[in-house]
């Protein structure tokens, strides 16, 4: 039986209709929280809402008015707000010389400004609660880099810096802020990436996944609920003295010295 360590808490999870966001919504509900999920597309949100009993609100995090409306509706529904999980994000590929400029801007509008907008809207309500928490979902791409990923890597690195600023600025209001950096996770996004790698290398999707994860110490992708468990910890009072830090959940990939891999084959 799941421990109800979020009992009495009210949470907003952005990008809650699929993947990691949906897994976080499921887990938070099981832990006793009242949850509102947001996203740009209402249909997938409604599916998760029907499965879990959470509330679904359409919200484009790139639009400040949408973020404020989502927070206001949440407070009206449940009387307050304790937890904000900023999970909404986009990924576009391309090097500095190849990146589509519109996609570059969208990466920052959603991945960075979206996190700021939600925090800006949520902090006044969260400051009225005895102990609140912000969990910003970045990526291991905020710690390391892959080729042709300049907008994603740069925007996710910015999220880590923004989270540190939130921790310093909000600590006096008993609001903690931490970053969660997942590595490879079994989500619709990673499924698409494995299909593309399989096409390029003329191999199966399973072979593409094995190739992608072969240098990770755990040799596999995470299940979405494994990342949701990390988010639950950071959002809970179990992490009451944890703020301004980054939790990396990447199967050990960032611990690997890539310069020694040639000696292992």
Backbone bond lengths (Angstrom), bond angles and torsions (degrees), N, CA, C in turn:
res aa  C-N    CA-C-N  psi(-1)  N-CA   C-N-CA  omega(-1)  CA-C   N-CA-C  phi
1 X - - - 1.466 - - 1.526 109.06 -
2 X 1.333 116.07 136.11 1.458 120.95 -177.10 1.528 110.30 -71.19
3 X 1.329 116.42 136.08 1.460 121.72 178.94 1.530 109.09 -72.34
4 X 1.315 116.63 131.44 1.473 121.43 -176.94 1.518 110.39 -85.25
5 X 1.333 116.45 61.24 1.462 117.96 -175.72 1.522 113.24 -84.68
6 X 1.336 117.52 1.54 1.463 120.58 172.13 1.524 111.04 -113.31
7 X 1.324 116.70 17.43 1.463 120.96 -179.33 1.523 110.88 -56.97
8 X 1.327 115.58 132.44 1.460 120.92 -179.93 1.509 114.73 83.82
9 X 1.328 117.56 -4.03 1.465 121.88 -179.03 1.534 110.50 -90.42
10 X 1.319 115.40 150.05 1.464 122.64 173.86 1.520 107.73 -116.10
11 X 1.331 116.12 129.58 1.469 120.52 -174.30 1.517 111.57 -129.74
12 X 1.320 115.36 145.30 1.467 123.07 166.96 1.520 107.56 -111.44
13 X 1.331 116.44 133.42 1.463 122.37 175.57 1.520 107.49 -123.05
14 X 1.333 117.30 113.83 1.457 119.31 177.94 1.528 109.31 -83.23
15 X 1.325 115.77 153.83 1.462 119.73 -175.59 1.521 110.51 61.49
16 X 1.327 116.42 40.39 1.464 121.07 -172.01 1.506 115.48 -88.59
17 X 1.326 118.51 5.20 1.461 120.23 -174.77 1.510 115.08 -86.79
18 X 1.329 118.36 -18.36 1.465 120.90 -176.95 1.524 109.64 -146.97
19 X 1.323 115.48 168.31 1.455 122.85 167.48 1.517 114.97 53.69
20 X 1.331 115.34 -133.51 1.457 121.53 -176.07 1.528 111.32 -61.29
21 X 1.325 117.63 -42.12 1.464 120.58 -179.50 1.510 112.62 -60.65
22 X 1.337 117.12 -42.87 1.458 120.71 177.87 1.520 111.07 -65.09
23 X 1.332 117.02 -39.66 1.465 120.95 178.52 1.526 110.76 -64.28
24 X 1.331 116.78 -39.14 1.464 120.25 177.80 1.527 110.45 -64.85
25 X 1.333 116.95 -42.16 1.465 119.88 177.98 1.527 110.92 -59.34
26 X 1.339 117.07 -47.39 1.465 121.64 177.96 1.533 110.44 -56.37
27 X 1.321 115.88 -48.59 1.464 119.93 -174.40 1.523 111.57 -68.35
28 X 1.326 117.44 -39.81 1.455 120.39 -179.97 1.533 111.00 -65.21
29 X 1.334 116.31 -39.56 1.467 119.99 176.41 1.523 109.92 -60.79
30 X 1.341 116.74 -45.25 1.459 121.10 178.88 1.518 111.79 -62.28
31 X 1.334 116.68 -29.49 1.464 121.62 -179.69 1.520 112.74 -85.60
32 X 1.336 116.97 4.13 1.454 120.73 172.93 1.507 116.50 99.72
33 X 1.331 118.06 2.77 1.465 120.28 -178.44 1.524 111.24 -82.19
34 X 1.318 114.86 156.04 1.463 121.92 165.42 1.525 105.88 -92.75
35 X 1.334 117.03 127.47 1.467 120.99 -168.54 1.518 111.41 -124.10
36 X 1.321 115.22 136.27 1.460 123.14 169.57 1.522 107.14 -114.85
37 X 1.324 116.81 127.78 1.455 120.66 176.11 1.521 109.17 -108.38
38 X 1.335 115.45 144.42 1.458 120.00 179.99 1.524 110.01 -129.59
39 X 1.320 114.91 160.08 1.454 122.23 177.01 1.506 110.03 -178.93
40 X 1.316 115.69 170.40 1.465 119.46 -179.18 1.520 112.47 -77.66
41 X 1.349 116.58 -27.28 1.477 121.10 -179.14 1.526 109.03 -107.43
42 X 1.327 116.48 122.05 1.461 120.58 -174.79 1.528 112.35 -73.70
43 X 1.341 117.80 -32.01 1.463 120.16 -173.03 1.535 113.25 -59.55
44 X 1.352 119.76 -52.61 1.468 117.75 179.03 1.531 113.09 -65.08
45 X 1.323 117.12 -29.98 1.457 120.06 175.95 1.519 110.82 -62.47
46 X 1.325 116.12 -41.33 1.463 120.41 -178.65 1.518 111.99 -65.83
47 X 1.332 116.61 -33.13 1.471 120.19 176.74 1.526 110.07 -62.84
48 X 1.331 117.02 -47.89 1.464 120.91 179.68 1.523 110.53 -66.35
49 X 1.318 117.22 -37.31 1.465 120.69 178.59 1.527 110.84 -62.36
50 X 1.327 116.79 -40.37 1.468 120.66 178.56 1.526 111.38 -67.46
51 X 1.324 116.57 -34.84 1.465 120.92 -179.24 1.526 112.23 -72.80
52 X 1.319 116.84 -34.15 1.464 120.57 -169.33 1.522 114.96 -111.77
53 X 1.319 117.28 -24.22 1.452 120.00 -173.64 1.513 113.97 89.44
54 X 1.326 116.86 6.91 1.462 119.27 176.69 1.521 110.30 -79.52
55 X 1.312 116.45 172.16 1.461 122.10 177.99 1.520 109.81 -97.52
56 X 1.332 116.68 144.77 1.467 122.12 -179.98 1.525 109.57 -115.69
57 X 1.333 116.35 130.26 1.457 122.14 178.04 1.517 108.71 -131.99
58 X 1.326 116.58 126.43 1.455 119.04 175.97 1.520 108.99 -70.13
59 X 1.344 116.19 131.64 1.461 121.29 -177.84 1.513 109.45 -157.38
60 X 1.315 116.70 125.26 1.459 122.69 171.57 1.524 106.73 -96.56
61 X 1.342 116.46 109.67 1.469 119.10 -174.29 1.521 112.95 -64.72
62 X 1.324 117.38 -16.40 1.465 119.98 176.67 1.523 111.88 -72.78
63 X 1.333 116.93 -10.71 1.468 122.57 -177.74 1.524 108.71 -110.83
64 X 1.317 117.59 112.72 1.463 121.72 -176.28 1.529 111.72 -57.44
65 X 1.313 118.01 -39.82 1.468 120.39 -178.74 1.522 111.53 -62.95
66 X 1.332 117.38 -37.04 1.462 120.94 176.73 1.529 110.90 -62.88
67 X 1.325 115.90 -42.19 1.470 120.60 -178.69 1.524 110.58 -65.30
68 X 1.316 116.37 -43.70 1.465 119.61 179.51 1.524 110.41 -64.21
69 X 1.323 116.67 -40.06 1.470 120.37 179.10 1.521 111.18 -64.23
70 X 1.339 117.24 -39.50 1.469 120.74 179.70 1.525 110.66 -64.43
71 X 1.328 117.06 -42.04 1.466 120.75 178.40 1.533 110.04 -66.27
72 X 1.322 116.65 -44.79 1.464 120.30 -179.08 1.522 111.33 -60.74
73 X 1.349 116.76 -41.55 1.467 120.46 179.12 1.519 110.99 -66.09
74 X 1.325 116.41 -38.80 1.461 120.72 179.19 1.523 110.87 -63.26
75 X 1.320 116.42 -46.32 1.466 120.94 179.88 1.532 110.34 -64.45
76 X 1.333 116.41 -38.10 1.466 119.74 178.32 1.535 111.22 -65.35
77 X 1.338 116.18 -37.22 1.469 121.02 -179.17 1.522 112.16 -71.38
78 X 1.337 116.23 -44.68 1.462 120.24 -167.22 1.522 114.79 -120.10
79 X 1.317 117.72 -0.82 1.450 120.16 173.87 1.516 115.66 85.63
80 X 1.334 118.00 2.51 1.461 120.34 179.72 1.506 111.37 170.36
81 X 1.337 115.54 -174.56 1.463 121.46 179.89 1.521 108.95 -148.79
82 X 1.324 115.98 127.42 1.461 121.63 -178.60 1.520 114.20 -111.68
83 X 1.341 117.04 -30.96 1.464 121.24 -170.85 1.522 109.46 -133.94
84 X 1.314 116.23 133.43 1.468 122.19 171.25 1.513 108.44 -123.04
85 X 1.315 116.55 121.92 1.463 121.79 173.06 1.522 107.58 -112.20
86 X 1.322 116.44 109.61 1.468 121.28 178.64 1.517 108.28 -92.92
87 X 1.326 114.82 100.08 1.458 122.48 -175.03 1.527 112.94 -113.19
88 X 1.318 118.09 -20.37 1.466 120.95 -176.81 1.519 110.88 -58.44
89 X 1.319 116.64 135.48 1.458 120.01 179.78 1.512 112.08 -166.66
90 X 1.320 115.35 164.84 1.458 122.32 176.56 1.518 109.03 -131.10
91 X 1.308 115.48 156.72 1.468 121.66 178.56 1.516 108.94 -132.03
92 X 1.333 115.54 121.44 1.455 122.11 173.48 1.525 108.26 -123.72
93 X 1.318 115.87 142.61 1.463 119.61 179.86 1.520 110.49 -96.62
94 X 1.331 114.53 163.55 1.454 120.61 178.02 1.518 111.08 137.81
95 X 1.335 115.49 140.53 1.462 120.81 174.22 1.529 108.82 -80.65
96 X 1.312 117.19 177.34 1.463 121.04 -179.45 1.522 111.19 -57.59
97 X 1.314 117.74 -38.54 1.472 120.43 -177.82 1.517 112.86 -83.88
98 X 1.336 117.56 -12.23 1.464 121.31 -176.96 1.527 113.74 -111.13
99 X 1.318 117.33 -20.24 1.460 121.41 -172.96 1.523 111.81 -60.32
100 X 1.321 116.24 129.34 1.452 121.10 172.49 1.528 108.77 -63.70
101 X 1.317 117.78 127.79 1.457 121.81 -173.61 1.526 111.48 -64.99
102 X 1.326 116.69 -37.04 1.467 119.47 177.48 1.521 110.79 -63.37
103 X 1.334 116.87 -41.87 1.459 120.45 177.88 1.523 111.65 -67.48
104 X 1.318 117.34 -35.91 1.464 120.82 174.56 1.531 109.86 -56.77
105 X 1.335 116.21 -48.83 1.459 120.05 -178.50 1.521 111.73 -65.35
106 X 1.336 116.32 -40.10 1.460 119.88 178.48 1.529 111.37 -62.64
107 X 1.332 116.66 -36.17 1.461 120.64 177.97 1.519 110.83 -58.09
108 X 1.337 116.54 -42.13 1.457 120.12 -179.28 1.527 112.08 -78.81
109 X 1.337 116.30 -35.12 1.465 119.26 177.99 1.520 111.26 -60.04
110 X 1.337 116.67 -40.12 1.468 121.14 -176.00 1.524 111.43 -93.02
111 X 1.327 117.73 -52.37 1.469 121.43 -171.74 1.524 113.44 -72.15
112 X 1.330 117.10 -30.11 1.466 120.08 -177.10 1.529 111.20 -112.68
113 X 1.323 117.10 -59.90 1.468 119.16 -179.87 1.523 111.00 -61.21
114 X 1.324 117.15 -34.23 1.460 120.48 177.94 1.516 112.09 -60.96
115 X 1.331 116.62 -39.72 1.467 121.45 177.35 1.528 110.13 -66.13
116 X 1.331 116.14 -43.13 1.462 120.50 178.52 1.521 111.11 -64.94
117 X 1.334 117.30 -44.02 1.465 120.59 -179.36 1.523 111.55 -58.40
118 X 1.332 115.98 -46.82 1.463 119.53 -178.19 1.521 111.07 -65.20
119 X 1.326 116.83 -41.65 1.467 119.62 178.28 1.528 110.39 -64.00
120 X 1.317 116.07 -43.49 1.470 120.94 -179.46 1.530 110.79 -59.23
121 X 1.327 115.78 -40.81 1.462 120.09 179.75 1.526 111.91 -72.84
122 X 1.339 116.35 -35.72 1.468 120.88 -170.99 1.521 114.07 -85.32
123 X 1.323 118.38 -31.37 1.474 121.21 -170.55 1.530 113.36 -57.23
124 X 1.326 120.59 -44.03 1.476 118.18 179.23 1.529 113.27 -58.02
125 X 1.328 117.66 -39.65 1.466 120.59 178.05 1.519 111.21 -72.00
126 X 1.329 117.45 -40.19 1.460 121.31 -178.57 1.525 111.58 -67.58
127 X 1.319 116.98 -31.41 1.461 121.24 -179.54 1.526 112.39 -66.68
128 X 1.326 117.14 -17.59 1.466 121.30 178.99 1.522 112.27 -84.01
129 X 1.328 117.23 -7.37 1.464 121.95 -178.83 1.542 108.74 -97.16
130 X 1.332 117.66 157.97 1.468 119.12 -176.26 1.518 114.46 -68.93
131 X 1.327 117.34 -30.18 1.476 120.21 -178.98 1.522 108.08 -158.02
132 X 1.319 116.45 114.22 1.464 121.25 -176.42 1.519 110.85 -121.92
133 X 1.324 115.91 165.07 1.465 119.80 -176.27 1.520 111.30 -145.90
134 X 1.327 114.60 137.28 1.465 122.64 171.91 1.522 107.51 -110.76
135 X 1.324 116.29 129.74 1.465 121.98 175.30 1.521 107.11 -121.70
136 X 1.316 116.18 112.84 1.461 121.24 179.12 1.524 109.27 -99.84
137 X 1.334 115.93 123.26 1.457 120.67 -179.96 1.521 108.40 -87.44
138 X 1.313 116.46 109.73 1.465 121.43 175.44 1.531 107.44 -99.77
139 X 1.316 116.96 -120.15 1.464 121.74 -179.21 1.516 107.31 -174.32
140 X 1.337 115.81 158.47 1.461 118.59 170.89 1.529 109.84 -60.60
141 X 1.335 116.67 -18.19 1.466 121.05 174.45 1.526 112.01 -66.17
142 X 1.325 117.57 -13.65 1.458 120.17 172.90 1.516 112.54 -81.74
143 X 1.339 116.35 -9.16 1.461 122.56 -179.04 1.528 110.79 -109.80
144 X 1.331 115.94 -38.95 1.461 122.83 -179.86 1.526 108.36 -127.47
145 X 1.323 117.18 -178.30 1.457 119.36 -178.09 1.516 111.07 -139.36
146 X 1.330 115.08 146.45 1.452 121.96 169.25 1.514 109.62 -109.26
147 X 1.306 116.59 163.47 1.460 120.19 -179.58 1.525 110.79 -68.13
148 X 1.315 115.32 143.38 1.457 121.00 174.15 1.512 114.03 64.93
149 X 1.330 117.24 35.52 1.468 120.81 -176.83 1.530 110.70 -131.59
150 X 1.326 117.50 35.61 1.467 119.47 -167.16 1.520 113.20 -62.04
151 X 1.335 119.11 -42.50 1.468 119.14 -177.01 1.519 111.54 -71.14
152 X 1.325 117.17 -37.88 1.462 120.51 -179.54 1.525 110.43 -68.71
153 X 1.334 116.16 -48.21 1.463 120.92 -179.34 1.528 110.66 -60.98
154 X 1.313 117.00 -45.15 1.462 120.35 -177.23 1.527 111.17 -67.20
155 X 1.320 116.87 -42.60 1.464 119.47 -178.73 1.522 111.76 -68.40
156 X 1.329 117.72 -39.04 1.461 119.75 179.98 1.531 111.48 -72.18
157 X 1.325 117.31 -30.91 1.461 119.97 172.80 1.522 110.17 -64.92
158 X 1.324 116.67 -38.70 1.470 120.86 178.94 1.520 111.57 -63.63
159 X 1.328 117.39 -34.66 1.467 120.83 178.87 1.528 110.51 -60.83
160 X 1.325 116.87 -39.31 1.464 120.23 179.49 1.526 110.64 -63.00
161 X 1.334 116.54 -42.72 1.463 120.01 177.38 1.514 112.15 -65.83
162 X 1.320 116.89 -41.34 1.460 121.30 178.34 1.527 110.57 -60.96
163 X 1.326 116.36 -39.92 1.463 120.39 -179.22 1.521 111.14 -64.68
164 X 1.331 116.98 -40.03 1.472 119.69 176.40 1.531 110.31 -60.14
165 X 1.327 116.70 -42.37 1.467 120.20 178.74 1.523 111.05 -63.00
166 X 1.319 116.64 -42.15 1.469 120.39 177.84 1.521 111.12 -60.34
167 X 1.342 115.85 -42.85 1.466 119.54 -179.07 1.522 110.82 -59.99
168 X 1.340 117.47 -43.17 1.461 120.81 -179.61 1.523 111.82 -70.19
169 X 1.329 116.09 -42.11 1.458 119.72 -174.88 1.528 113.05 -75.37
170 X 1.320 117.34 -25.74 1.468 120.86 -172.03 1.523 113.89 -108.05
171 X 1.320 117.17 -7.42 1.454 119.57 -176.69 1.513 113.62 -57.60
172 X 1.312 117.15 -37.67 1.470 121.04 -179.27 1.522 111.71 -66.04
173 X 1.331 117.06 -18.18 1.470 121.65 177.92 1.529 111.60 -97.28
174 X 1.333 116.40 13.34 1.472 121.98 -178.40 1.524 112.33 60.14
175 X 1.328 115.56 34.54 1.467 121.75 173.26 1.518 107.75 -110.10
176 X 1.316 116.24 119.64 1.453 121.28 175.65 1.528 109.38 -91.81
177 X 1.335 117.11 152.41 1.467 121.34 177.42 1.522 109.14 -141.03
178 X 1.313 116.01 126.07 1.466 121.86 179.82 1.518 110.41 -138.31
179 X 1.327 115.01 158.17 1.458 121.74 178.12 1.521 109.32 -108.43
180 X 1.321 115.85 138.73 1.458 122.31 173.28 1.520 107.93 -113.93
181 X 1.325 116.46 123.63 1.469 122.19 -176.49 1.526 109.96 -114.61
182 X 1.323 118.33 95.25 1.462 120.30 176.15 1.525 111.55 -77.45
183 X 1.329 114.83 153.66 1.456 121.23 167.70 1.520 108.42 -94.42
184 X 1.328 116.50 -137.43 1.464 120.57 179.56 1.530 110.59 -69.38
185 X 1.335 115.41 129.32 1.460 122.17 -179.62 1.524 107.95 -132.87
186 X 1.321 116.86 143.39 1.468 121.33 178.15 1.522 109.29 -73.51
187 X 1.307 115.98 92.41 1.460 122.70 179.49 1.527 108.87 -132.91
188 X 1.339 118.25 168.68 1.464 119.21 174.85 1.526 112.92 -56.06
189 X 1.343 117.02 -34.01 1.464 120.10 179.50 1.524 111.23 -65.81
190 X 1.333 117.11 -45.84 1.469 119.54 -179.43 1.527 110.81 -69.73
191 X 1.325 117.25 -31.33 1.465 120.36 176.58 1.525 110.40 -61.76
192 X 1.330 116.29 -42.68 1.464 120.36 177.11 1.525 110.97 -63.56
193 X 1.327 116.75 -40.31 1.465 120.38 -179.56 1.526 111.36 -67.02
194 X 1.331 117.20 -37.90 1.462 120.06 177.78 1.527 110.86 -68.42
195 X 1.321 117.00 -36.34 1.464 120.45 176.91 1.523 110.78 -64.06
196 X 1.332 116.94 -39.44 1.462 120.96 178.65 1.523 111.09 -67.79
197 X 1.348 116.90 -42.37 1.468 120.29 177.72 1.524 110.63 -63.91
198 X 1.320 116.60 -39.74 1.465 120.82 178.38 1.524 110.81 -62.35
199 X 1.333 116.05 -39.66 1.466 120.01 178.68 1.524 110.88 -65.64
200 X 1.333 116.55 -44.07 1.464 120.60 -177.94 1.522 111.32 -64.09
201 X 1.336 116.65 -40.79 1.465 121.08 -175.48 1.525 113.38 -94.89
202 X 1.336 115.40 -2.15 1.471 120.86 -179.66 1.538 110.75 56.94
203 X 1.337 114.68 48.64 1.458 121.59 177.12 1.521 108.42 -130.15
204 X 1.322 117.55 176.21 1.458 120.53 177.65 1.522 110.65 -77.93
205 X 1.331 115.30 163.53 1.462 119.76 177.98 1.526 110.76 -64.27
206 X 1.337 116.46 -36.81 1.472 119.80 177.84 1.525 110.77 -64.03
207 X 1.334 115.83 -40.29 1.468 119.74 178.35 1.527 110.41 -66.53
208 X 1.319 116.32 -36.29 1.464 120.15 178.05 1.529 110.84 -64.63
209 X 1.328 116.24 -40.46 1.463 120.60 177.88 1.528 110.66 -64.52
210 X 1.328 116.44 -43.72 1.468 120.81 179.09 1.523 110.75 -61.84
211 X 1.332 116.42 -40.27 1.464 120.77 179.24 1.529 110.36 -66.24
212 X 1.319 116.22 -39.38 1.458 121.58 -177.99 1.526 112.02 -66.51
213 X 1.328 116.54 -35.42 1.469 120.52 -172.56 1.531 113.72 -103.70
214 X 1.320 118.63 4.66 1.466 119.60 -170.92 1.530 112.73 -68.05
215 X 1.325 118.36 -23.84 1.459 120.00 179.60 1.534 112.48 -95.32
216 X 1.323 117.54 -1.38 1.460 119.74 175.39 1.528 109.10 -77.77
217 X 1.309 119.43 136.89 1.457 120.14 178.48 1.522 113.54 -54.13
218 X 1.338 118.76 -35.67 1.465 121.26 -179.78 1.526 113.19 -87.37
219 X 1.341 118.05 -7.35 1.471 123.46 172.19 1.529 113.95 60.02
220 X 1.310 118.58 29.04 1.467 120.10 -178.43 1.523 110.25 -160.53
221 X 1.340 115.40 166.31 1.457 121.15 169.77 1.526 109.53 -83.94
222 X 1.319 115.76 160.03 1.460 121.04 174.84 1.521 110.27 -78.78
223 X 1.308 116.22 149.82 1.453 121.53 164.73 1.533 107.66 -78.01
224 X 1.332 118.71 145.65 1.469 119.44 179.99 1.526 113.84 -53.77
225 X 1.330 117.19 -35.06 1.464 119.42 -178.62 1.527 112.19 -68.12
226 X 1.333 117.31 -24.51 1.462 119.21 176.67 1.529 110.66 -67.62
227 X 1.318 116.15 -36.77 1.469 119.90 175.93 1.527 109.72 -73.08
228 X 1.325 116.61 -38.22 1.463 120.40 177.36 1.520 111.41 -60.73
229 X 1.337 117.06 -34.72 1.465 120.62 177.91 1.523 111.03 -63.63
230 X 1.330 116.47 -38.48 1.471 120.55 176.69 1.523 110.44 -64.78
231 X 1.339 116.16 -41.94 1.466 120.19 178.68 1.521 110.67 -63.98
232 X 1.334 116.25 -39.56 1.471 120.03 178.92 1.528 110.45 -61.05
233 X 1.320 117.08 -44.68 1.464 119.93 178.41 1.521 111.17 -58.87
234 X 1.340 117.27 -50.44 1.459 120.57 -177.37 1.525 112.07 -63.47
235 X 1.333 117.20 -30.65 1.460 121.52 -179.20 1.521 112.51 -81.20
236 X 1.325 117.42 -19.20 1.462 121.83 -171.55 1.519 112.03 -89.14
237 X 1.324 114.86 166.93 1.459 120.58 176.98 1.526 111.89 -70.39
238 X 1.336 117.91 -11.19 1.468 120.67 173.47 1.527 110.81 -62.85
239 X 1.332 116.45 -23.53 1.472 121.92 179.28 1.526 110.64 -104.92
240 X 1.340 116.74 33.02 1.463 121.38 -170.73 1.524 114.42 -62.72
241 X 1.344 118.25 -19.72 1.471 120.73 178.94 1.529 111.13 -113.98
242 X 1.318 116.22 19.99 1.463 122.04 -179.67 1.520 108.56 -109.79
243 X 1.326 116.73 113.64 1.457 120.25 177.39 1.521 109.86 -154.38
244 X 1.332 115.56 150.62 1.460 121.24 177.96 1.510 114.30 74.23
245 X 1.319 117.33 16.05 1.457 119.69 -175.37 1.530 111.23 -118.75
246 X 1.326 115.45 176.30 1.464 121.74 -177.30 1.518 109.17 -126.26
247 X 1.319 115.94 123.78 1.457 121.93 175.46 1.524 108.03 -99.73
248 X 1.330 116.19 118.05 1.463 121.65 -179.82 1.522 108.80 -98.61
249 X 1.320 115.94 123.67 1.467 121.83 178.73 1.525 107.91 -123.91
250 X 1.337 115.40 81.76 1.472 120.20 -171.40 1.522 113.11 -128.69
251 X 1.328 116.81 21.49 1.461 119.03 179.29 1.513 113.60 66.82
252 X 1.332 116.77 17.45 1.458 121.55 179.12 1.511 115.19 89.57
253 X 1.319 117.49 3.59 1.458 120.32 -175.83 1.512 114.20 -58.49
254 X 1.344 117.23 -38.96 1.463 119.56 -177.83 1.523 112.46 -74.46
255 X 1.345 116.72 -7.55 1.465 120.25 176.53 1.525 112.48 -87.99
256 X 1.323 116.69 -9.18 1.461 121.25 -174.71 1.526 110.84 -81.21
257 X 1.315 116.60 130.76 1.464 122.64 172.44 1.532 106.97 -85.78
258 X 1.331 116.39 100.98 1.464 120.05 -173.41 1.522 111.78 -62.35
259 X 1.319 116.46 -24.57 1.458 119.78 179.94 1.529 114.19 -68.15
260 X 1.338 115.97 -14.65 1.481 119.21 179.69 1.519 112.51 -100.38
261 X 1.332 118.18 -3.50 1.470 120.21 -174.02 1.535 111.78 -62.82
262 X 1.318 116.93 -32.61 1.466 120.36 -178.99 1.528 112.03 -61.08
263 X 1.335 117.28 -25.78 1.457 121.05 179.98 1.529 112.83 -80.98
264 X 1.354 116.08 -9.81 1.458 119.46 -175.06 1.525 112.90 -97.36
265 X 1.321 118.31 -16.26 1.471 121.24 -176.54 1.532 111.61 -82.64
